[in-house]
């Protein structure tokens, strides 16, 4: 597929913009669903798309999160369809310090519409569409120290910058078949979609979704969340899930408005386990054929493991994720990435978030630099805060900021300076 058609774009945006209006027109039961407290039992009673458990367990793609996680967005019904709309728009000013830093004003955004209905006696069909206007920020994304991966022009790698997400982040379908009261099998297909590899994508993790700065460990953990072609088959047994994917291993290219032709040349497998309402664990492996456009002869084996915890208390939520990923390039190095992130939402209006990361990097410098190809392990420490105000039912306006500090080997001082303190300030509108 080449460029998306204008009618398709209009249809998707009309769907997102019209979702609340549609909800006002449908039959009985909608008002209770739209007004329900999504951190309460209302969300917990909705069945998941992959199996006979509560919908609150599901995160991005086919990944899981703790069952106690509040399900974001606006829920409503239309006939047999249970629908959900979710989204946000951030207006951000980014200032990255030091000689390799920079500043930029840009917008990050995401809009998602999901529909789910029974199909047959024991089947469930779910459709998802998710889009972003981030390509408008420009192909070279925004400044982010120690971030690497992908390209802005097809010739040079993006270094110390975070790439924008594609216009089409997910267009997928899921069919699941209930086998017993606590087991099911499922099939997921997306163009684009997300294979069974890694924890939930960072903009969907409860522990990190309110932080507008992408993790520098993104390409160690969850960079496959926008994959141009994926098919996943899996089996759910109560609190366990095992699944395997065939997918396109190549990262999205610099053309952020199109959908690349699907090529199922890579594979992955993931085991997930939710031992209690508040915990979700996963371990996964993937083989990615030629993931980077600028290194077509380099292939990657990736291993990830993560643990996510969510604790509702009074009118508050506390979510934390600890994750590790290893990229084993062939030819190349074996590189580890570690992430610990956490956020606390107090009285639904005050959010405090923090992130600590360490990544083994070998792409920070190109020849003829003497550091080209050497492995360095920078660390990033981020602390942020958001104050939310209610604009309307299920719509909030937030004002926030964050600051990041770094630790890295002395040999990087010449390139990055002795103290490249960085930060962001931002405004946010969010469906909640």
N, C-alpha and C positions, 0 to 999 in steps of 0.2 A: 504494500500500500504506500502511496506517495503522500501528498499533502491531504489533510482532512478537508472534506467538502464544507462549504459555508452552511448548507442546510443542517448538517450534523452538528456543527458548533452551535447554531441557533437553537436546535432541539435540546441540546444538553443544558444550555443556559436558561432556556424557558422552563425546563424541568426543575432546575434549582430555584429559580426565581418564583416559579408558580407553586412550589410544594406547599408552603403554608396556606395559600389560597385554596388549593385542592383539599387540604385538610379541613377547611371550614365548610366544604360542601358535602363531605361524605357522611355516611349514615352513623347511627348511634354507636357510642363507644369512643369516638374520636376525642371529644372534649376531655374525658377522663385521662386518655393517654397523653394528650398534648400538655395537660396541666400537671401531670404526675411528677412527683419528686423522683428523678432518675437515679438518685442514690439509695432509694428505698425499694420496697418489694415489688413495685410496679414493673421496673425494668427486669427484676430477677425472674418474673414469671414468663417472660418471652423466651421462646425456644430458639436455640442457636441454629445457624444455617448448616453446620457440619454434623450435628448429632443431637441426641436428647438431653441437653443441658441448658442452662440459662444463657441468653444472648450476651449477658455482660462478660462472659468468658472470652468472647471473640475480639481480636484486635485486627491488625492489618493482614491482608492476604488470608492465609489459613492459620496464622499464629494465635497463640493463647496468651491471656493475661489473667491475673487473679479474679475469681468469680465475684469478689466484693467490689471490684472497680466500678465506679459510676459510669453508665453508658451515656456518652455525650450526644447532644443533638435533640432535634424535635421529632417525636414519634406520632404517627397518625395512621388511620386505616382507610382503605377504599375497597369495598367489597371483600374479596378473599385476600387482598394484599395488605400486608403490614409494611409500612413505609417509614423511612428515617431520612431526615436531611440534617446535614452537619456542615459547618464551615467556619472560616475566619479570614480576616484580612488584617495584616500588620503593616503599618507604615513605620519604617525603621531608619534611624541615622546611625551609621556604623563608623567607628573610629578605631583603627588598628595601629598601635604604636610602633616605633622603631623604624630603621631604614627600609625594611621590606613591608611596612604597613601601608596604610592609606585610609581614605574615608569615602563614604558613599551613602547617598540617600536612595532607598529603594522600597519596594513593597513585596512581601511574601504572602501567599494566599493558598487556600484549598477549599474546594466545595465538593461535597459528596452527596449522592442520592442513592439509597439502597431500597430495593423492594424484595419482599419474601412472601411466599404463599405455599400452601399445601399442593402437592401434585401426586395424584393417585392415593391409594389407601394409606401408605406409610412413607411417602416421599415428600421432599421439600425442595422447592426451586428458589434460588436467590439470585438477583441481578444487582451488580454494583457499577456505578460510574463515578469517577473522581477526576477532577480537573484542577488546574492551577494557572494563574496568570503570571507566574514568575518569569516566563520567557521575556516579558516586557522589560525586565531589569537589564537585559543585555546578555549576550552569549558568554561573557567572561564572569558573570555572577557578581559576588561581592567580596571584599577583602576579609580574609580569615587566616590568621597566622597558623602555619604548620598544617593547613589543609592541603591535600593533594588528590588528584584523580580526575580523569576525563580531560577534555580539551575544549577551547573556545573557538578555534579556527581550523581544526583538522591538521595543524602543523606543529603547534607547541603545546606542551602540557600545562594544565592549570596548577599553579603552585602558590601557596599562601592565598588562595581564593577558594570559595565554595561555589560550585556550579549551580545554576538555577534548575529547578525541576521542570520536567516536560509539561506541556499543556495537558496532555492525556496521561494522568498518573495511573489510572486503572480503569479498564473496561472488561468486566469479568462475569462469569456465570458459575453457579455452584448447584449441583444436584446431590442430595443425600438421601439415603434409604435407611429407615429405621429397621434394625434387625430384631432387637429385643427392647425391653424397657430401658436399658442403659447402654445399648450399643448401636452403632450405625457404621455404614461405609459411605464414602463421598468421593465426588469427582469435581475438581476445580479447573477452569480454563480461563486464561486471560490474555488479551492483546491490547494493551500491556497488562501485566499482572505481577504477582510476587510468588517466587518458589518457596518451598519448605527449607529455608536456610536462615538461621539467625533468630534473634529476638524480634518482637514487633518493631517496625520502622520508627525512627525517633520522633516523628511528628504525631505518632499514634500511641506512644508509650505514656502512660499516666505519669510516670516519674520525670518525663522530659518534654511533654508536648507544649508546655507553656514557655519554654526557653526558645526564643526565636533564633538562637545561634546554633548552627548544625554542629554535631560532635566531630572532632578531628578523627575519631575512630570509626566514622561512618563507613569507610571502605574496608574495614575489618569485620564489621558486624552485620550491617543491614543495607548495603549499597545495592542489592539486587531487588529492592522493593519496586522499582520500575523496570520490568523485564519485557522486552519485545517478543513475547511468545512464551507461554508456560502452561503445562498440564500437570496437575497434581492429583494423585489418588491416595486415599487414606482410610484408616479404620480407627474408630473411637470406641473405647470400652470404659465407661464410667469416667474416671478421672485421668485416663491414659489416652494418648493419641500417637499413632505411628503413621508416617506418610512419606511419599517419595515423589520427586518431580523430575520432569524433563523440561529443559528451558533453553533460551538463548543466552549464552554466557557473555556476549558482548555488551558493555555498558552503552547507554544511550549516546548518540553522537551529538555534534554541535547544532544540529537542526532540531530545535526544541518543539517545533509545532507539528512535526510529522510523526507517523508510526512506522517503524522499520519493519521489513518483511520478517516473519517469524522463522527461526531456524533452531530446531531442538537438538543442539549439539552438546549440551551440558546436563549434568545430573546432580541431584542432592537428595538427602534423607534427613528426617528430623524425628526425634522422640520427645514428646511433651508430657508433663505430669503436673497436675494440680492437687497436691496432697491435702490441702485444706482450702477453705474459702479465701484465705488471704495470701496464698503462695502460688506461684507458677514457675515451673522449672522447664528448661529445654536444653537439649544437646543436638548438634547438627553437623553434617559434613556435606561439602559440595565440591565438585570438579567443574571449574569454569574454563571453558575453552576460549583463549584469546580475549580476555575481558577488556583490555585497553586497546583502543583504536591505534594508538601510536606505538604499540609494542605487539604487533599481530602474532609474533612467534613465541610469545611468553604466555604460558598457561598457569592456572592457579588451582591448588587444592586449598580449601578453606575449612577450618574447624571452628565452631563457636560453642559456647556454653553460657547460660545466663540464669539468674534467679531474680524474680520480681516479687515484691511484697507490697501489699496495700492494706492500710488500717483505717477503717472508718471509726471516728470517735466523736460523740456528740454531734455537732453540725460541721465537723471538720473531716479532712481526708489527708492521709500521709502515704505517699507512694515512693518506692525505692527500687532501683535496678542495679545489680552488679553483673557485669558481662565481661567475657574474654573472647577474643578472636585471634586466630593465627592464619596468616596468609603464607602459603608455601609456594613461591614462584618457581617455575621450571622453564628455562634456567633462571636462577636468581637466589635470593635469600629467603629464609624463613623469618617472618616478621610478626611480632605479637602486639596486640592492642588491648588495653584494659580500660574499663569505664565503670565509674560509680556515680550515679546521679540520684537525686532525691528532691521531692518538692512537697510542701505542706500547704494546703488550702484551708484557711481559717475563716469560719463563718461565711464561706462562699464569696468573700470579697477581698481577702488579702492572701496573696500567694508568695511564698518564699521558696526559691529553688537554688540548687547548687549542683555542680558537676566537677568531678576530678577525672582526668584522663592521662594516659601515657601511651604513646604509639612509637613503635620502631619504624623509622622513616628512612628510605633510601632514594627518594625522588625529590628531595629539597633542592638539589643542585644539579646542573648539567655541565658537561665538558665545555670549556677547558678548566673549570673550577677544580682545584685539588680535592675538594670534598665530594665531587661527583661519584655516585655509587656507594659512598660510605653510609653506614647505618648510624643514625643518631636517634636518641629516645627522648624527645621533648615531653614535658608534662604541662598540662593546663589546669588552672583552678578558676572556676567561675562561680560567682554569687550574684543573684538577682532578686528583684521584687516587682510585683504587679498589684495595683489597686484597681478593682473592678467596680463599675457603677451600672445599675440596671437602666437600660434605655427603654425597653419595652418587655413584654412577656417573652422570655426565652432569648433575649438579646442583651448582651452586656458590652460596655465600653471600658477598656482598660488602659491605664497609663503605667509604664514600667521602664525599668532600666537594669543593666547588668554590668559587671566589671570582671575582667579576666587578667590573671597574672600567670607567669610562666617560669618554669625551671628547665634548663637545658645545659649541655656540655659547654665548657668555656670556649671551645673552638668555633662555636657558632656566634660568639659575641660580635665579631666584625660584621657579619651579615644581619644579625637581628638586634644588635645593641645590647646594653647591659640591663635595661628594664623596659621592654616594650609593652607596658600596661595598655590594655585595650578595653573597649566598652561599647555598649549600644544603649540608645534610648528609643522608645517605641510607643506607638498608640495601636490599640487593637479593638476590632469589633468582632464579636464571636457569638454564634448560636450556642446556647447553653440550657 
